[in-house]
Each structure stands twice: as structure tokens, then as C-alpha cells.
């Protein structure tokens, strides 16, 4: 259980708040993001597209479409790179990563 809490995988992006996703998007190049999203779950793609402007989301969708089939190893490499970016931003205190899908309670 402790190991699972420390792990963050690419698909866990869906658990991040929108502000954190937008911060990550500023750090990642569009071509890397397009490759990392190939073959991922619809929820992950939706979370990414929701946090982009309409124009940027359309361009990313076009990039993914025109890319055609890609090697699984290439997708995994880009996903690992993006997880590294997320960990760096978390370590710098720029984003908050909630692990295990548990929502933390906020008090006014």
C-alpha cells in the first residue's frame, strides 16, 4: 500500500486538479504530448484536452491523427518523461499530486 501511494503513473493525470494539469502542459512540448497520448484511456485524453484552448486541443488532435501508428516503446518513453516532469514540479512545490485518488478535505 505504501509503495502504491508513492507511485504515480501516466494515467493518474486524471486525478490532478486542472491548475496542475495546465502547469504541466506549459512544461511539455506538443509533439511529446501527442505521442504520449497515443493509445491512452479516453479519460486521460479528455483531462488533457479540457485544460487546453480549443485551438491548441484541435492542433494536438491533428498531430495525433497525422502521426499514424507508433511503437509502444516510443509512447512509453514519452509517458515516462512526462511523469518525470510531474515529479519535478511536485518536488518544486509547483503542483500538488494526490495519491490513491483520495480527496483531501479543505477547511474554510
SVG drawing of the C-alpha trace seen along z (x, -y; Angstrom):
<svg xmlns="http://www.w3.org/2000/svg" viewBox="-15 -30 27 32">
<polyline fill="none" stroke="black" stroke-width="0.4" points="0.0,0.0 2.8,-2.4 4.6,-1.7 1.3,-2.2 0.9,-5.6 4.4,-6.7 3.8,-5.5 2.5,-7.9 1.7,-6.6 0.8,-8.5 -2.9,-7.5 -3.0,-9.2 -3.2,-12.5 -6.9,-12.2 -6.6,-12.7 -4.8,-16.0 -6.6,-19.3 -7.0,-21.4 -4.5,-24.1 -1.8,-21.4 -2.6,-19.9 -2.3,-23.4 1.1,-23.9 2.3,-20.5 1.2,-21.4 3.4,-24.5 6.4,-22.3 5.8,-19.6 6.2,-20.1 3.1,-19.4 4.8,-16.7 5.8,-14.8 2.3,-15.2 0.8,-13.9 3.0,-10.8 2.3,-10.1 -1.4,-10.2 -1.5,-7.6 -3.5,-4.6 -4.2,-6.0 -7.6,-5.9 -10.3,-8.4 -10.4,-9.9 -6.7,-10.9 -7.2,-12.4 -10.3,-14.3 -8.5,-15.7 -5.6,-17.0 -7.9,-18.4 -10.2,-20.1 -7.2,-22.0 -6.1,-23.4 -7.5,-26.2 -9.8,-25.0 -7.2,-25.8 -4.4,-24.0 -6.6,-21.0 -7.5,-20.8 -3.9,-21.1 -2.9,-18.3 -5.7,-16.1 -4.5,-16.7 -0.9,-15.9 -2.0,-12.6 -4.1,-11.7 -1.3,-12.5 1.2,-10.7 -0.3,-7.3 0.8,-4.1 3.6,-4.4 5.8,-2.0 4.6,-1.1 8.1,-1.7 8.1,-5.3 4.8,-6.0 6.0,-4.6 9.2,-6.6 7.3,-9.9 4.9,-8.9 7.8,-8.2 9.3,-11.6 6.0,-13.4 5.8,-11.6 9.3,-12.8 8.2,-16.4 5.2,-15.9 7.5,-14.6 9.9,-17.6 7.1,-20.1 5.8,-18.3 9.2,-18.4 9.5,-22.1 6.1,-22.7 4.5,-23.9 1.8,-21.3 0.1,-19.0 -0.2,-15.3 -3.0,-13.5 -2.1,-9.8 -4.5,-6.9 -7.4,-9.0 -8.4,-10.1 -9.6,-13.6 -8.1,-15.8 -10.6,-17.9 -10.4,-21.7 -11.5,-23.7 -12.6,-27.3"/>
</svg>
